[in-house]
């Protein structure tokens, strides 16, 4: 069985939760807004794969409030070089 669904939060906050598996059902991952809810019945392996994909995406985000350590280091090195030349 296959299904395609779209979930657009339109900027609303999203509540995410996982209901652990039991003898009758796999774990359920829920994405909820004030008006909508999607429940995904997933195996532990599928949840792990989804977590990996989310983490890969998050690792690629550059947060503006986090200083770029490489740029800071390069600026300090360039300043030291200029001071040594002068």
C-alpha positions in Angstrom: 0.0 0.0 0.0 1.4 3.4 -0.9 0.3 6.9 0.0 1.6 10.4 -0.6 0.9 13.2 1.8 2.0 16.8 2.1 2.3 18.6 5.5 2.8 22.4 5.5 3.0 24.0 8.9 2.7 27.5 7.5 5.0 28.7 10.1 3.1 27.2 13.0 5.1 25.5 15.7 5.3 21.7 15.3 5.1 19.2 18.1 7.0 16.0 17.3 6.6 12.9 19.4 7.3 9.2 19.3 5.0 6.6 20.8 7.1 3.5 21.6 6.3 0.2 19.9 4.3 -2.4 21.7 3.2 -6.0 21.0 0.5 -4.8 18.5 2.0 -1.8 16.7 5.3 -0.4 15.6 6.5 2.9 17.0 4.5 5.9 15.9 6.2 9.2 15.0 3.8 12.1 15.2 4.1 15.6 13.6 1.3 17.9 15.0 0.3 21.5 14.5 -2.8 23.2 15.9 -4.9 22.0 13.0 -3.1 18.9 11.5 -1.5 15.7 12.5 0.5 13.1 10.6 1.3 9.7 12.3 4.0 7.5 10.8 4.1 3.9 11.9 7.8 3.0 11.5 10.2 0.3 12.5 13.2 1.3 14.7 15.4 1.0 11.6 13.2 3.4 9.7 13.3 5.9 12.6 17.1 5.6 12.7 17.3 6.2 9.0 15.1 9.3 9.2 17.1 10.6 12.2 20.3 10.2 10.2 18.8 12.2 7.3 17.6 15.0 9.6 21.0 15.1 11.3 22.8 15.3 7.9 20.6 18.2 6.9 21.1 20.0 10.3 24.9 19.5 10.1 24.8 21.4 6.8 23.1 24.5 8.2 25.2 27.5 9.0 23.6 29.4 11.9 24.2 33.1 11.6 24.7 33.5 15.4 27.5 31.0 15.4 30.8 32.6 14.5 32.8 30.9 11.7 35.8 29.6 13.5 37.8 29.2 10.3 37.3 32.9 9.4 38.3 33.9 12.9 41.5 31.8 12.7 42.3 33.1 9.2 41.9 36.7 10.4 44.2 36.1 13.4 46.8 34.5 11.2 46.7 37.3 8.7 47.0 39.9 11.4 50.0 38.1 12.9 51.6 37.9 9.5 51.0 41.6 8.9 52.5 42.5 12.4 55.5 40.4 11.7 56.2 42.1 8.4 55.7 45.6 9.8 
